[in-house]
Amino acid sequence: MTKKKIRVGALIRVSDMRNKLVHQNIGTVLQLTDYKTSQKIKYERVESLSEVLWQDGTIGWILTNRLEVVDEEWRD
């Protein structure tokens, strides 16, 4: 699993642009979670997912390794 410094509240954008028709390229991270890509024990690969509120108002999940931080929310 690739760990990036992406946190809840971070302003992010899609870094790889696999699908150039995606209009949701900037958003705010709402939640982070991990999941196993296979139920088979010999494949212990775990990926990180981010739930994002996109600029067009939709909410969706995306692989965290496809994101890069634009700006982070400042908390005191």
Beta strands, then each sheet from edge to edge (+ up, - down):
strand 1: 11-14
strand 2: 26-36
strand 3: 46-54
strand 4: 59-63
strand 5: 67-71
sheet 1: 4+ 3- 2+ 1- 5+
end
